[in-house]
Each structure stands twice: as C-alpha cells, then as structure tokens.
Amino acid sequence: MTPGKKVYFLSDFHLGIPNHRDSVAREKRIVRFLSSIQEEAEAIFFLGDLFDFWFEWKHVVPKGHVRLLGKMAELADQGVSLHVFTGNHDLWMFGYLEKELDIPVYKKHQRFTFGDKQFLIGHGDGLGPGDKGFKRLKKLFTNPLAQWAFARLHPNLAIKIANYWSQHSRLIDGGSIPDYLGEDKEWLVQYCKKKRETEAIDYFIFGHRHLPLEVQVGPDSWYINTGDWLQYDSYAVFDGHTLRLDYYNQ
C-alpha cells in the first residue's frame, strides 16, 4: 500500500428502493461520501447489492443511477483501484462495468493482500450453513438457461416483474433487519470460523447482512460486516495497519 492511503469497503446501497425520490437522495449521499475519500483512497471495494435490481441485456442496462456510475468513472479515471462484487440483487452483471469503467467485477469472494494482512472479501450471500431456500433460488438465478430466458423478455416487462418482487422485500415493507443472533445462529460467523481453521486470513469482509458487525473468529482474525446505506451509512476502512468500522454522518 502507498503510505498515507487507505482501502475502503462498502455495500448494500439497494438503489431503486423504496421509491425514486428516496433512492436519489441516498445515491447523492453515497456520492458525497465517495468524494470525501477520493484523495486518500487507494482502493474501494463495493461488496454487492449496489442496485436493488440490475440486469444487463446485450444493448440495454436499467436507467438511472447516473450519479453513482459517474462518480465511479471519475474515481477509476483518477487512478483509484475499484473492485465490484455482485450481490444477490445485482448478480446479473455481464461486462458493462468492465467495458465502460474498466472495473473488475467478481461473482465470488476473493482473497487479497494489503500490507501484511490477508483479506477474504465478498458479498457473503449463500455462505455458511442454513438458508437452503435462498441457495436453491440463487442456483436458479445463476443458471445460464434461466438467464437466457429472462434476457428474452422486453426490458419494460422484465423490470416490471423485478420491481414487483422488490416491492415485497422486507427492506421496504416494514420489516427490519434482525439484531445480532449470536455466533451459533449467524451463518457468516460460522463460515468464517470454519474457513479460519484451514486458511490464515486476518479479515473476512462481507456485506449482505445489513448489520455493521465486528466479530472475532480466531486468534487475530476478524469477521467484519459493512452494514448498509439504507439505515446505517456504514463502511469499513483499512489504513495499512488496522481495520475499523465507521459511519458517514453528513
């Protein structure tokens, strides 16, 4: 790492919900945050669910989100290293960001090294025991034949169907994100502990849970969840020596 530079991790913007006005306000807040770290960021990791729905047709992408995409383009052109992970809401990325912004997009968690620390980074969906219903659904959503069939739909119809599902999400129908459930019931905690038995990883960085968390999963090993920007405006930052959770309050 370059001395004085930092690495940032953030996730779960879910742009598009609950309505256009609130989504745009949230998007502007995220862009202000990205502008505030622009000069000191060596790398920024976007850990999935940037959009509540995203699907790339051959010549079409969902309209909107121009402020975020424009800021990402600016950061990339400035030389900030950007990395995007697909989440369970925006997993249908097929090359648009790579082509237009020259940003790598990862569909599975990846290992990185910063300084002398080992990181395992990803969205976090489908990891660990349990949640079998979601895992079956994800297999359907990632099935090439199912993706081909969905791509045959006109975008107006396809996005209407996606928005119908989105409007029934617990994120906007009055439901709340569960509080920390304890190590024996948190699937990502269990995953990290099991992984730590065979791999020397200092930091597991995930999103998906929508709850800012710092949980020790082994000697000098931590699971960090970056929370979300629907409720917490939270993120993680690594300065080359230590990693911490923080919150944007502007």
C-alpha positions as CSV (number, residue, x, y, z in Angstrom):
1,M,0.0,0.0,0.0
2,T,1.0,3.6,-0.6
3,P,1.9,5.3,2.6
4,G,-0.9,7.5,3.8
5,K,-3.5,5.8,1.6
6,K,-6.5,3.7,2.7
7,V,-8.7,0.9,1.5
8,Y,-12.4,1.2,1.8
9,F,-15.2,-1.4,1.8
10,L,-18.9,-0.6,1.5
11,S,-22.0,-2.5,0.3
12,D,-25.8,-2.7,0.1
13,F,-26.9,0.6,-1.4
14,H,-30.0,-1.0,-2.9
15,L,-30.5,1.9,-5.2
16,G,-34.0,1.9,-6.7
17,I,-36.0,1.3,-3.5
18,P,-38.3,2.3,-1.9
19,N,-39.0,5.0,-4.5
20,H,-37.2,7.3,-6.9
21,R,-37.0,10.3,-4.5
22,D,-35.6,8.4,-1.6
23,S,-33.2,6.4,-3.8
24,V,-31.8,9.5,-5.4
25,A,-31.3,11.1,-2.0
26,R,-29.4,8.0,-0.9
27,E,-27.4,8.0,-4.1
28,K,-26.4,11.6,-3.6
29,R,-25.3,10.8,0.0
30,I,-23.1,7.9,-1.2
31,V,-21.5,10.1,-3.9
32,R,-20.7,12.8,-1.3
33,F,-19.0,10.1,0.8
34,L,-17.0,8.9,-2.2
35,S,-16.0,12.4,-2.9
36,S,-14.9,12.9,0.7
37,I,-12.5,9.9,0.5
38,Q,-11.4,10.5,-3.1
39,E,-7.9,11.8,-2.3
40,E,-6.9,9.3,0.3
41,A,-8.4,6.1,-1.2
42,E,-6.0,3.7,-2.7
43,A,-8.8,1.2,-3.4
44,I,-12.5,1.0,-2.9
45,F,-14.4,-2.3,-2.7
46,F,-18.1,-2.3,-3.5
47,L,-19.4,-5.5,-1.9
48,G,-22.6,-6.1,-3.8
49,D,-26.2,-5.0,-3.9
50,L,-25.3,-1.6,-5.2
51,F,-28.7,-1.8,-7.0
52,D,-31.8,-3.4,-5.8
53,F,-32.2,-4.8,-9.3
54,W,-29.7,-4.9,-12.2
55,F,-29.7,-6.9,-15.4
56,E,-27.6,-6.3,-18.4
57,W,-29.2,-7.1,-21.8
58,K,-26.9,-7.1,-24.8
59,H,-27.6,-3.4,-25.6
60,V,-29.6,-2.2,-22.6
61,V,-29.0,-1.6,-18.9
62,P,-31.5,-0.3,-16.3
63,K,-31.8,3.5,-16.5
64,G,-30.9,5.7,-13.5
65,H,-28.1,5.6,-11.0
66,V,-26.1,8.0,-13.2
67,R,-24.6,9.9,-10.2
68,L,-23.0,6.7,-8.7
69,L,-21.8,5.4,-12.1
70,G,-20.4,8.8,-13.0
71,K,-18.5,9.1,-9.7
72,M,-17.2,5.6,-10.1
73,A,-15.9,6.5,-13.6
74,E,-14.3,9.6,-12.2
75,L,-12.6,7.6,-9.4
76,A,-11.4,5.0,-11.9
77,D,-10.0,7.6,-14.3
78,Q,-8.2,9.3,-11.4
79,G,-6.4,6.0,-10.7
80,V,-8.3,4.7,-7.6
81,S,-8.4,1.0,-7.8
82,L,-12.1,0.0,-7.8
83,H,-13.5,-3.5,-7.3
84,V,-17.1,-4.6,-7.6
85,F,-18.7,-7.8,-6.2
86,T,-22.1,-8.9,-7.4
87,G,-24.8,-9.3,-4.7
88,N,-27.9,-11.4,-4.7
89,H,-29.9,-8.4,-6.0
90,D,-27.5,-7.3,-8.8
91,L,-25.8,-10.6,-9.8
92,W,-26.7,-10.2,-13.5
93,M,-23.7,-8.2,-14.4
94,F,-22.2,-9.4,-17.7
95,G,-19.5,-7.0,-18.7
96,Y,-20.9,-3.5,-18.7
97,L,-18.8,-2.1,-15.8
98,E,-15.7,-3.8,-17.1
99,K,-16.1,-2.3,-20.6
100,E,-17.3,1.2,-19.7
101,L,-15.4,1.8,-16.5
102,D,-12.6,-0.8,-16.6
103,I,-13.6,-2.1,-13.2
104,P,-13.2,-5.8,-12.4
105,V,-16.4,-7.5,-11.3
106,Y,-16.3,-10.6,-9.1
107,K,-19.1,-13.1,-8.8
108,K,-17.5,-15.0,-5.9
109,H,-15.4,-14.0,-2.9
110,Q,-11.7,-13.3,-3.5
111,R,-8.5,-13.2,-1.5
112,F,-6.4,-10.0,-1.4
113,T,-3.3,-8.9,0.5
114,F,-2.8,-5.4,1.8
115,G,0.3,-4.7,3.8
116,D,1.0,-7.9,5.7
117,K,-2.7,-8.7,6.2
118,Q,-4.7,-11.3,4.4
119,F,-8.3,-10.5,3.4
120,L,-11.2,-12.6,2.2
121,I,-13.7,-10.3,0.5
122,G,-17.2,-10.8,-1.0
123,H,-20.9,-10.1,-0.7
124,G,-21.5,-13.0,1.6
125,D,-24.8,-14.4,0.3
126,G,-25.1,-18.2,0.4
127,L,-22.1,-18.8,2.6
128,G,-22.2,-20.9,5.7
129,P,-24.8,-23.4,6.8
130,G,-28.6,-22.9,6.5
131,D,-30.7,-20.7,4.2
132,K,-31.3,-23.6,1.9
133,G,-34.2,-21.9,0.2
134,F,-32.1,-19.0,-0.8
135,K,-29.3,-21.2,-2.1
136,R,-31.8,-23.1,-4.3
137,L,-33.1,-19.8,-5.6
138,K,-29.6,-18.5,-6.3
139,K,-28.9,-21.6,-8.4
140,L,-31.9,-20.7,-10.5
141,F,-30.9,-17.1,-10.9
142,T,-27.3,-18.0,-11.9
143,N,-28.4,-20.8,-14.3
144,P,-27.4,-19.8,-17.8
145,L,-30.6,-21.1,-19.3
146,A,-32.7,-19.1,-16.9
147,Q,-30.7,-16.0,-17.6
148,W,-31.0,-16.6,-21.3
149,A,-34.8,-16.9,-20.9
150,F,-35.1,-13.7,-18.8
151,A,-33.0,-11.8,-21.3
152,R,-35.6,-12.7,-24.0
153,L,-38.2,-10.6,-22.1
154,H,-38.6,-7.0,-23.2
155,P,-36.8,-4.8,-20.5
156,N,-40.1,-2.9,-19.8
157,L,-41.7,-6.2,-18.8
158,A,-38.7,-7.7,-17.1
159,I,-38.0,-4.7,-14.9
160,K,-41.7,-4.5,-14.0
161,I,-41.5,-8.1,-12.8
162,A,-38.3,-7.4,-10.9
163,N,-39.9,-4.3,-9.3
164,Y,-42.9,-6.3,-8.2
165,W,-40.6,-8.7,-6.3
166,S,-38.6,-5.8,-4.9
167,Q,-41.7,-4.1,-3.6
168,H,-42.3,-7.2,-1.4
169,S,-38.8,-7.1,0.0
170,R,-38.5,-6.9,3.8
171,L,-36.2,-4.0,3.3
172,I,-39.2,-1.8,2.4
173,D,-42.3,-3.5,3.6
174,G,-41.9,-2.5,7.2
175,G,-39.7,-5.5,8.1
176,S,-36.5,-4.9,10.0
177,I,-33.1,-6.5,9.8
178,P,-32.7,-8.9,12.8
179,D,-30.2,-7.9,15.5
180,Y,-27.1,-9.9,16.0
181,L,-28.3,-13.5,16.6
182,G,-25.2,-15.0,18.3
183,E,-22.3,-17.0,16.9
184,D,-24.3,-20.2,16.7
185,K,-27.0,-18.6,14.5
186,E,-25.0,-16.2,12.3
187,W,-24.2,-18.2,9.2
188,L,-21.3,-15.9,8.1
189,V,-19.7,-16.1,11.5
190,Q,-19.8,-19.9,11.3
191,Y,-18.4,-19.8,7.8
192,C,-15.5,-17.6,8.8
193,K,-14.6,-19.8,11.8
194,K,-14.6,-22.9,9.6
195,K,-12.6,-21.2,6.9
196,R,-10.1,-19.9,9.5
197,E,-9.3,-23.5,10.6
198,T,-7.6,-24.1,7.3
199,E,-6.6,-20.7,6.0
200,A,-4.6,-17.9,7.6
201,I,-7.0,-14.9,7.0
202,D,-6.8,-11.8,9.1
203,Y,-10.0,-10.1,7.9
204,F,-13.2,-11.5,6.4
205,I,-15.1,-8.6,4.9
206,F,-18.7,-9.2,3.8
207,G,-21.9,-7.3,3.2
208,H,-25.4,-8.9,2.7
209,R,-26.3,-9.0,6.4
210,H,-27.2,-5.2,6.5
211,L,-25.8,-5.0,10.1
212,P,-22.4,-3.5,10.9
213,L,-20.5,-6.2,12.8
214,E,-17.0,-6.9,14.2
215,V,-16.7,-10.5,15.4
216,Q,-13.5,-12.2,16.4
217,V,-13.4,-15.6,14.6
218,G,-9.9,-16.7,15.5
219,P,-6.6,-15.6,17.0
220,D,-6.0,-12.2,15.4
221,S,-8.8,-12.9,12.9
222,W,-12.0,-10.9,12.5
223,Y,-15.2,-11.0,10.5
224,I,-16.4,-7.5,9.5
225,N,-19.8,-6.8,8.0
226,T,-20.0,-3.5,6.3
227,G,-23.7,-2.9,7.2
228,D,-25.7,-0.9,4.6
229,W,-26.6,2.5,3.4
230,L,-30.4,2.1,3.9
231,Q,-30.1,2.5,7.7
232,Y,-26.5,2.8,8.9
233,D,-24.4,4.5,6.2
234,S,-21.6,2.3,7.4
235,Y,-18.3,1.2,5.9
236,A,-15.0,-0.4,6.8
237,V,-11.6,1.2,6.2
238,F,-8.1,-0.2,6.4
239,D,-5.1,2.2,6.9
240,G,-2.4,-0.4,6.3
241,H,-2.2,-1.5,9.9
242,T,-5.7,-1.7,11.4
243,L,-9.2,-2.0,10.1
244,R,-12.2,-0.3,11.6
245,L,-15.9,0.2,11.0
246,D,-17.1,3.7,10.6
247,Y,-20.2,5.7,9.8
248,Y,-20.9,8.6,7.4
249,N,-23.0,11.3,9.1
250,Q,-23.1,14.1,6.6
